[in-house]
Amino acid sequence: MTEVEVPNSVVPRQRVWPLAVKAYHAPGEMGVIPEKTEGLYVQVYHKAPKSPFHGLLMMRLLEWLQRALPPGPHVQPGQPITSPDSEPELDLSVVCGSIEDYASEHPRTAELVIELCVSSHEYDRSKLRAYASADVKEVWLVLAPEKQIEVHRRPVGEGFTEHAVHGPGGRVASASVAQFAVELDALFAK
């Protein structure tokens, strides 16, 4: 386990235009904002295409999470959460409550967020501020090329007080989702 420094700025990507979170929904519903975008820190960003390996990692983690969860919380694949100044679309999250709770708005927090970083490490790290301000208990950045998982826990303000990197090899257990642990060799096996 090693400590990791977390950047506070958003990694430059092709931006569409500046927009507040509340204003992000209406143009999206009208089709004015292109699909495959997300609102981060009052900017709208194009999302990068996902590789087959990204899909494999996501399906493995989704299956393992669904098996580990007790009744109550549920797994959200590819759905956003809303923080005070952002609405990041994440790869996987574990959210408490009923799925019916989100008929009219996205969740405002999560027990666990997992971002799969095949080629988007710095961009996904830039979302940590949004997750901390949404009081997400734990964030995993799955660093595919390195065969590591970077774990961020204990949100305070716009950051996390606990940071660690696990792997290659070994096992990572979630502190916020009981019974959920991942063997890194099994996760990254091709």
VODREN-368348 format. One record per atom (N, C-alpha, C, O): y negated, z, x; residue in three letters. Coordinates in steps of 0.001 Angstrom, whole numbers, padded with zeros to 6 digits, always signed. Atoms other than C-alpha are relative to their C-alpha. Layout:
N
YZXAla
...
% end
This chain:
190
+001166+000000+000842Met
+000000+000000+000000Met
-001243+000000+000897Met
-001375+000851+001777Met
+001243+000033-000754Thr
-003400-000992+001426Thr
-001170-000066-000963Thr
-001047-000555-002085Thr
+001196+000079+000840Glu
-006899-000636+000082Glu
-000577-001393+000058Glu
-000365-002131+001020Glu
+000582+001326+000094Val
-008788-003707-000990Val
-001447+000137-000422Val
-001761+000987-001256Val
+001402-000024+000400Glu
-012516-004344-001271Glu
-000205-000987-001138Glu
+000294-002112-001090Glu
+000188+000817+001189Val
-013635-005730-004608Val
-001421-000542-000039Val
-002373+000237+000017Val
+001342+000568+000078Pro
-016565-008160-004820Pro
-000632+000285-001358Pro
+000072+000392-002363Pro
+000709-000254+001252Asn
-019235-007497-007464Asn
-000617-001254-000591Asn
-001171-001202-001689Asn
+000641+001208+000511Ser
-020414-011065-007881Ser
+001041-000988-000523Ser
+002204-000963-000119Ser
-000878+001027+000542Val
-018931-013928-009833Val
+000107-001126+001016Val
-000888-001538+001612Val
-000226+001121-000896Val
-017400-016658-007737Val
-000557-001252-000657Val
-000285-001494-001833Val
+000558+001205+000615Pro
-019284-019915-008285Pro
+001099-000936-000486Pro
+002040-001242+000247Pro
-000851+001019+000605Arg
-017464-022315-010607Arg
-000934-000872-000806Arg
-002115-000553-000948Arg
+000834+000865+000815Gln
-018736-025114-012743Gln
-000368+000732-001285Gln
+000498+001007-002116Gln
+000480-000689+001186Arg
-020867-023377-015380Arg
-000398-000993-001061Arg
-000837-002099-000746Arg
+000451+000847+001079Val
-021567-024835-018787Val
-001457+000326-000292Val
-002303-000563-000195Val
+001381-000457+000196Trp
-024733-022809-019630Trp
-000016+001497-000245Trp
+001016+002074-000587Trp
+000073-001438+000247Pro
-026004-019215-019951Pro
+000051+000295-001500Pro
-000508-000448-002307Pro
-000170-000340+001402Leu
-025096-017468-023221Leu
+000456+001450-000113Leu
+001333+001874+000639Leu
-000409-001379+000237Ala
-024801-013876-024488Ala
+001336+000025-000735Ala
+001699-000946-001398Ala
-001325-000114+000608Val
-021404-012623-025716Val
-000049-000261-001502Val
+000768-001023-002020Val
+000078+000192+001448Lys
-022474-012457-029372Lys
-000271-001458-000356Lys
+000217-001950-001374Lys
+000337+001393+000279Ala
-023845-015991-029186Ala
+001096-000969+000443Ala
+001038-002154+000113Ala
-001076+000836-000540Tyr
-020694-017320-027475Tyr
+000922-000529-001100Tyr
+001440-001640-000980Tyr
-000971+000360+001027His
-018587-017440-030668His
-000434-001170-000884His
+000356-002088-001105His
+000433+001024+000965Ala
-020667-019625-033018Ala
+000099-001415+000560Ala
+000696-002271-000094Ala
-000134+001369-000510Pro
-020994-022702-030764Pro
+001455-000374+000297Pro
+001837-001538+000182Pro
-001419+000277-000236Gly
-017307-022354-029848Gly
+000696-000414-001275Gly
+001490-001354-001272Gly
-000609+000327+001291Glu
-016289-022402-033512Glu
-000470-001359-000509Glu
+000267-002037-001224Glu
+000526+001304+000421Met
-018503-025471-034083Met
+000449-001122+000928Met
+000204-002294+000641Met
-000458+001007-000940Gly
-016940-027256-031103Gly
-001052-000452+000991Gly
-000852-001442+001695Gly
+001064+000373-000938Val
-020185-027368-029104Val
+000388+000368+001429Val
+000131-000394+002361Val
-000484-000413-001317Ile
-018695-025419-026185Ile
+001391-000584+000176Ile
+002230-000448-000715Ile
-001324+000589-000205Pro
-015717-027239-024679Pro
+001096+001066-000015Pro
+000842+002239+000257Pro
-001145-000896-000093Glu
-012254-025705-024924Glu
+000237+000343+001460Glu
-000331-000277+002359Glu
-000356-000451-001341Lys
-010826-023929-021903Lys
-001221+000509+000758Lys
-001447+000152+001914Lys
+001119-000687-000630Thr
-013947-021891-021189Thr
+000147+001479-000291Thr
+000921+001874-001163Thr
+000070-001423+000288Glu
-014616-018169-021037Glu
-001398+000491+000309Glu
-002064-000034+001201Glu
+001318-000572-000213Gly
-017780-016095-021252Gly
+000076+001162+000961Gly
+000729+002166+000676Gly
+000022-001055-001016Leu
-018393-014004-018131Leu
-001432+000251+000424Leu
-002112-000645+000922Leu
+001321-000422-000471Tyr
-021599-012096-017440Tyr
-001093-000963-000453Tyr
-001882-001444+000361Tyr
+000955+000885+000668Val
-023690-014216-019832Val
-000053-001418+000559Val
-001102-002061+000542Val
-000150+001390-000415Gln
-022473-017499-018370Gln
+001306-000492-000618Gln
+002220+000300-000847Gln
-001239+000577+000505Val
-019836-019856-019761Val
+000606-000820+001135Val
-000052-001694+001700Val
-000679+000634-001119Tyr
-017294-021022-017179Tyr
+001179-000827-000474Tyr
+001898-000439-001395Tyr
-001208+000784+000239His
-014715-023786-017248His
+001178+000764+000587His
+001060+001379+001647His
-001212-000626-000511Lys
-011205-022434-016831Lys
+000806-001042+000763Lys
+000865-002209+000376Lys
-000812+000893-000820Ala
-008974-023930-014168Ala
+001326-000288-000694Ala
+001830+000560-001430Ala
-001322+000281+000569Pro
-005749-025684-015208Pro
+001058+000925+000614Pro
+000888+001418+001729Pro
-001055-000913-000448Lys
-002563-023618-014873Lys
+001180-000793+000547Lys
+001605-001791-000035Lys
-001137+000665-000641Ser
+000273-024608-012547Ser
+001315+000419-000664Ser
+001353+001417-001384Ser
-001314-000410+000519Pro
+003974-024531-013494Pro
+000419+001390+000504Pro
+001016+002162-000246Pro
-000366-001313-000532Phe
+004449-021507-011193Phe
-000770+001104-000732Phe
-000220+002176-000985Phe
+000786-000937+000804His
+001632-019717-013070His
+000722+000256-001322His
+000845+001404-001749His
-000718-000126+001262Gly
+003550-020398-016300Gly
+001293+000800+000144Gly
+001620+001615-000718Gly
-001237-000736-000254Leu
+006807-019094-014822Leu
-000281+001485+000146Leu
+000385+002310-000480Leu
+000356-001414-000185Leu
+005176-015846-013661Leu
-000418+000638-001321Leu
-000040+001771-001620Leu
+000467-000534+001273Met
+003511-015405-017040Met
+001165+000266-000945Met
+001210+001321-001578Met
-001129-000173+000914Met
+006733-015885-019006Met
+000908+001148+000444Met
+001410+001897-000395Met
-000806-001127-000485Arg
+008663-013463-016764Arg
-000669+001327-000369Arg
-000036+002222-000929Arg
+000711-001253+000280Leu
+005994-010775-017087Leu
-000083+000287-001498Leu
+000053+001437-001914Leu
+000054-000171+001449Leu
+005638-011346-020843Leu
+001339+000552-000513Leu
+001360+001504-001292Leu
-001333-000457+000430Glu
+009395-010921-021357Glu
+000243+001444+000428Glu
+000711+002256-000370Glu
-000237-001359-000501Trp
+009561-007793-019173Trp
-000886+001018-000715Trp
-000436+002117-001036Trp
+000905-000901+000720Leu
+006516-006236-020856Leu
+000499+000258-001418Leu
+000523+001403-001869Leu
-000464-000158+001376Gln
+007875-006871-024348Gln
+001229+000897-000075Gln
+001374+001668-001024Gln
-001185-000860-000029Arg
+011173-005202-023409Arg
-000368+001457+000279Arg
+000288+002365-000232Arg
+000357-001358-000423Ala
+009413-002152-021907Ala
-000846+000756-001016Ala
-000870+001987-001002Ala
+000953-000661+000889Leu
+006922-001448-024690Leu
+000676+000772-001126Leu
+001600+000271-001766Leu
-000462-000744+001178Pro
+007590+001297-027229Pro
-000732-000536-001230Pro
-001656-001336-001083Pro
+000743+000420+001194Pro
+006497+000757-030859Pro
-001462+000452+000090Pro
-001752+001533+000603Pro
+001434-000333-000029Gly
+002706+000726-031229Gly
-000801-001017+000761Gly
-001399-001902+000148Gly
+000757+001007-000744Pro
+001110-001210-028393Pro
+000714-001348-000040Pro
+001918-001419-000289Pro
-000595+001338-000016His
+001669-004951-028171His
-000587-000810+001150His
-001632-000471+001704His
+000423+000878-001090Val
+001358-007716-025588Val
-000788-001157-000597Val
-000366-001774-001575Val
+000817+001157+000382Gln
-001395-010314-025966Gln
+000054-001013+001131Gln
-000516-000751+002190Gln
+000062+001021-001046Pro
-000752-013486-023956Pro
-001207-000913-000205Pro
-001400-001466-001288Pro
+001084+000973+000002Gly
-003843-015523-023126Gly
-001139+000254-000966Gly
-001853-000684-001321Gly
+001065-000298+000948Gln
-006240-013749-025473Gln
-001113+000801+000682Gln
-000843+001545+001625Gln
+001109-000701-000634Pro
-009703-012387-024618Pro
-000123+001454-000445Pro
+000450+001865-001454Pro
+000512-001287+000441Ile
-011094-008888-024731Ile
-001518-000103+000107Ile
-002037-000907+000882Ile
+001464+000050-000005Thr
-014778-008237-025388Thr
-000549+001238+000676Thr
-000279+002361+000251Thr
+000697-001092-000679Ser
-016801-006118-022972Ser
-001482-000144-000326Ser
-001866-001108-000989Ser
+001419+000083+000361Pro
-020542-005419-023213Pro
-000688-001330+000347Pro
-001540-001788-000413Pro
+000695+001228-000378Asp
-021572-008604-021356Asp
+000932-001179+000281Asp
+000508-002179+000861Asp
-000958+001057-000315Ser
-018418-010727-021168Ser
+001105-000065-001040Ser
+001322+000865-001817Ser
-001200+000143+000814Glu
-015428-012062-023008Glu
+001026-000787+000813Glu
+001314-001948+000520Glu
-000964+000703-000849Pro
-012888-012891-020309Pro
+001308-000259-000732Pro
+001798+000580-001488Pro
-001341+000327+000497Glu
-009692-014651-021294Glu
+000960+000313+001126Glu
+000888-000271+002207Glu
-000915-000459-001038Leu
-006934-012967-019392Leu
+001378-000579-000242Leu
+001634-001169-001292Leu
-001340+000564+000161Asp
-003342-013947-018842Asp
+000856+000852-000934Asp
+001436+000329-001886Asp
-000779-000914+000836Leu
-001622-010890-020356Leu
-000740+001319-000132Leu
-001412+001760+000801Leu
+000546-001348+000160Ser
-002782-007597-021808Ser
+000895+000787-000929Ser
+001583+000229-001784Ser
-000677-000919+000904Val
-001231-004579-023456Val
-001097+000734-000751Val
-001938+001407-000155Val
+001057-000524+000858Val
-003359-003464-026391Val
+000630+000933-001030Val
+001700+000640-001563Val
-000486-000938+001015Cys
-002902-000474-028714Cys
-000456-000435-001385Cys
-001435-001166-001539Cys
+000346+000308+001381Gly
-002974-000753-032473Gly
+000850-001124-000553Gly
+001763-001625+000102Gly
-000706+001067+000695Ser
-001739-003320-034928Ser
-000620-001348+000346Ser
-001812-001429+000642Ser
+000566+001333-000225Ile
-002126-007048-034394Ile
-000995-000342-001097Ile
-001892-001157-000877Ile
+000926+000233+001110Glu
-003912-007023-037774Glu
-001396+000558+000301Glu
-002374+000127-000311Glu
+001304-000573-000364Asp
-006716-004947-036182Asp
-000942-001051+000576Asp
-002157-000850+000597Asp
+000802+000994-000704Tyr
-007912-008106-034437Tyr
-000187-001274-000812Tyr
-000371-002353-000247Tyr
+000213+001156+000870Ala
-008266-010416-037437Ala
-001442-000484+000058Ala
-001695-001679-000094Ala
+001414+000392+000025Ser
-012075-010384-037187Ser
-000718+000176+001338Ser
-001843-000299+001492Ser
+000623-000130-001325Glu
-012796-009414-033562Glu
+001080+000238+001049Glu
+002176+000711+000752Glu
-000935-000206-001102His
-011131-009315-030176His
+000026+001477+000377His
-000926+002208+000103His
-000033-001380-000478Pro
-009971-006017-028688Pro
-001163+000259+000958Pro
-001658-000657+001614Pro
+001101-000387-000890Arg
-012655-004134-026772Arg
+000505+000713+001247Arg
-000287+001032+002134Arg
-000598-000610-001179Thr
-010255-002557-024263Thr
+001490-000321+000017Thr
+002009-000956-000901Thr
-001446+000195-000126Ala
-006647-002634-023081Ala
+000564+001096+000881Ala
-000142+001690+001697Ala
-000694-000954-000869Glu
-004113-000330-021509Glu
+000232-000641+001371Glu
+000044-000008+002410Glu
-000333+000733-001218Leu
-003136-002972-018944Leu
-000429-001449-000170Leu
-000187-002061-001210Leu
+000338+001424-000065Val
-004538-006385-018022Val
+000706-000562+001225Val
+000693+000047+002295Val
-000643+000684-001124Ile
-002573-008797-015835Ile
-000622-001381+000133Ile
-000626-002167-000815Ile
+000526+001322-000345Glu
-004244-011787-014174Glu
+000920-000605+001048Glu
+001232+000039+002050Glu
-000860+000706-000940Leu
-002031-014330-012411Leu
-000865-000869+000894Leu
-001524-001798+000428Leu
+000872+000671-000969Cys
-003759-015562-009271Cys
+000835-000922+000886Cys
+001314-000525+001949Cys
-000718+000982-000801Val
-002046-018688-008041Val
-000986-000688+000937Val
-000686-000912+002110Val
+001038+000636-000828Ser
-005258-020347-006802Ser
-001392+000521-000363Ser
-002393-000095+000004Ser
+001280-000461+000543Ser
-008005-018245-008420Ser
-000326+001440+000372Ser
-000947+002156-000413Ser
+000134-001403-000403His
-008056-014973-006465His
-001407+000556-000200His
-001592+001536-000920His
+001359-000553+000037Glu
-011803-014483-006071Glu
-000596-000073-001403Glu
-001305+000842-001821Glu
+000508+000101+001363Tyr
-012630-015718-009554Tyr
+000586+001110-000866Tyr
-000144+001755-001619Tyr
-000616-001063+000790Asp
-010110-013315-011112Asp
-000490+001375+000447Asp
-000644+002269-000385Asp
+000572-001275-000464Arg
-011419-010477-008906Arg
-001396+000211-000584Arg
-001796+001348-000837Arg
+001353-000137+000540Ser
-014907-011210-010245Ser
+000013+000541-001429Ser
-001006+001044-001903Ser
-000109-000514+001366Lys
-013648-010250-013732Lys
+000191+001516-000034Lys
+000087+002122-001101Lys
-000258-001438-000027Leu
-012925-006680-012601Leu
-001156+000803-000583Leu
-000933+001802-001266Leu
+001168-000706+000552Arg
-016460-005590-013477Arg
+000037+000015-001526Arg
-000243+001041-002146Arg
-000101+000079+001465Ala
-015976-006795-017074Ala
+001118+000902-000511Ala
+000957+001560-001538Ala
-001109-000849+000429Tyr
-012620-005006-017312Tyr
-000346+001482+000133Tyr
-000010+002280-000741Tyr
+000395-001404-000170Ala
-014025-001756-015927Ala
-000992+000410-001072Ala
-000877+001497-001639Ala
+000996-000359+001021Ser
-016990-001844-018305Ser
+000607+000018-001400Ser
+000028+000616-002307Ser
-000727-000067+001267Ala
-014499-002401-021168Ala
+000987+001169-000004Ala
+001742+001343-000961Ala
-000855-001180-000131Asp
-012664+000736-019988Asp
+001493-000338-000031Asp
+002297+000425-000568Asp
-001408+000362-000153Val
-009400-001114-019286Val
+000604+000987+001001Val
+000064+001175+002091Val
-000569-001064-000839Lys
-007124+001557-017809Lys
+000570-000496+001317Lys
+000499+000198+002332Lys
-000686+000490-001192Glu
-005296-000642-015313Glu
-000041-001524+000012Glu
+000163-002162-001021Glu
+000014+001452-000161Val
-005616-004204-013962Val
+000919-000356+001163Val
+000838+000226+002245Val
-000849+000543-001055Trp
-002977-006070-011994Trp
-000449-001424+000284Trp
-000523-002248-000627Trp
+000236+001370-000447Leu
-003961-009155-010005Leu
+001271-000410+000741Leu
+001569+000111+001816Leu
-001266+000451-000574Val
-000692-010938-009266Val
-000331-001134+000962Val
-000629-002251+000539Val
+000383+000940-001060Leu
-001352-012718-005952Leu
+001231-000816+000389Leu
+001985-000429+001282Leu
-001236+000777-000138Ala
+001309-015426-006094Ala
+000262-000492+001422Ala
+001364-000272+001926Ala
-000324+000502-001340Pro
+000936-017083-002646Pro
+000384+001114+000980Pro
+001201+000900+001875Pro
-000256-001124-000898Glu
+000990-013662-000937Glu
+001205+000828-000427Glu
+001679+001674+000331Glu
-001103-000766+000579Lys
+003805-012314-003178Lys
-000355+001489-000058Lys
+000439+002355+000310Lys
+000518-001354+000095Gln
+001703-009207-003809Gln
-000589+000245-001386Gln
-000891-000691-002126Gln
+000739-000391+001197Ile
+000221-007291-006723Ile
-001085+000976+000430Ile
-000815+002014+001034Ile
+001167-000833-000279Glu
-003253-005843-006338Glu
-000262+000809-001272Glu
-000461+000235-002343Glu
+000113-000881+001160Val
-003629-002830-008655Val
-001350+000719+000032Val
-001766+001246+001063Val
+001283-000694+000169His
-006931-001410-009942His
+000148+000959-001170His
+000548+000563-002265His
-000141-001032+001037Arg
-006970+001854-011904Arg
-001230+000893-000030Arg
-002056+000881+000883Arg
+001050-000994+000212Arg
-009349+004510-013210Arg
-001394-000625-000029Arg
-002147-000525+000940Arg
+001328+000621+000111Pro
-012407+002625-014461Pro
-001104+001051-000100Pro
-000973+002056-000799Pro
+001211-000822+000083Val
-015798+004238-013933Val
-001181-000956+000062Val
-001382-001631+001071Val
+001141+000915+000037Gly
-018899+002305-014975Gly
+000452-001439+000113Gly
+001191-001938-000736Gly
-000331+001417-000200Glu
-018564-001219-013605Glu
+001039-000221+001095Glu
+001161-001328+001620Glu
-001007+000146-001052Gly
-015769-000540-011113Gly
+001208+000884-000246Gly
+001272+001634-001220Gly
-001212-000811+000052Phe
-012409+001046-010515Phe
+000020+000900+001225Phe
-000384+000487+002312Phe
-000004-000945-001116Thr
-011917+004119-008349Thr
+001282-000053+000814Thr
+001325+000473+001926Thr
-001267+000084-000712Glu
-008341+003369-007344Glu
+000381-001460+000188Glu
+000440-002218-000780Glu
-000368+001385-000338His
-007331+000121-005561His
+001168+000060+000989His
+001138+000832+001947His
-001125+000073-000925Ala
-004023-000700-003881Ala
+000638-001378-000073Ala
+000568-002053-001100Ala
-000746+001262-000046Val
-002018-003748-002811Val
+001456+000340+000300Val
+001746+001101+001223Val
-001432-000235-000154His
+001788-003744-003148His
+000683-001311+000361His
+000373-002356-000210His
-000810+001149-000347Gly
+004204-006149-001497Gly
-000421-000621+001312Gly
-001376-000169+001945Gly
-001145+000606+000664Pro
+005642-008416-000439Pro
+001185+000976-000052Pro
+001295+001901+000753Pro
-001141-000877+000229Gly
+008826-006802-001679Gly
-000433+001302-000643Gly
-001625+001564-000802Gly
+000285-001290+000592Gly
+009061-003417-003275Gly
-000120-000063-001514Gly
+000254-001047-002153Gly
+000070-000182+001447Arg
+008342-002224-006783Arg
-001365+000556-000359Arg
-001914+001392+000358Arg
+001268-000506+000518Val
+005162-001632-008778Val
+000260+000534-001403Val
+000826-000159-002248Val
-000136-000605+001323Ala
+005137+000750-011741Ala
-001385+000191-000595Ala
-002323+000581+000099Ala
+001273-000178+000689Ser
+002363+000844-014296Ser
-000235+001483-000260Ser
+000685+002215-000625Ser
+000388-001371+000327Ala
+000515+004124-014692Ala
-000407+000117-001463Ala
-000395+001216-002015Ala
+000505-000047+001371Ser
-000754+003181-018161Ser
+001012-000462-001050Ser
+000845-000177-002236Ser
-001035+000461+000929Val
+002329+001553-019718Val
+001330+000579+000483Val
+001968+000046+001390Val
-001239-000677-000392Ala
+005296+003918-019477Ala
+001172-000975-000074Ala
+001209-001843-000946Ala
-001224+000797-000050Gln
+008622+002286-018608Gln
-000206-001424+000509Gln
+000754-002194+000546Gln
+000197+001361-000500Phe
+006990-000878-017202Phe
-000150+000030+001511Phe
-001071+000639+002055Phe
+000025+000132-001445Ala
+007748-001657-013583Ala
+000505-001390+000360Ala
+001264-001998-000395Ala
-000360+001350-000429Val
+008189-004895-011644Val
+000539+000043+001420Val
-000074+000620+002319Val
-000554+000237-001330Glu
+010435-005709-008710Glu
-000636-001294+000507Glu
-000440-002357-000084Glu
+000753+001159-000462Leu
+008293-008074-006657Leu
+000894-001167+000420Leu
+000545-002321+000172Leu
-000895+001096-000398Asp
+011207-010067-005220Asp
+000497-000771-001227Asp
+000607-001996-001180Asp
-000462+000660+001228Ala
+012464-010800-008759Ala
-001128-000793-000650Ala
-000907-001893-001157Ala
+001139+000690+000605Leu
+008990-011724-009998Leu
-000289-001313+000706Leu
-000488-002336+000050Leu
+000420+001183-000751Phe
+008255-014208-007218Phe
+001149-000943+000377Phe
+000917-001936+001066Phe
-001140+000867-000309Ala
+011763-015732-006964Ala
-000198-001370-000654Ala
-000609-001460-001811Ala
+000108+001370+000546Lys
+011747-019519-007427Lys
+001364-000579-000193Lys
+001493-001718-000641Lys
% end
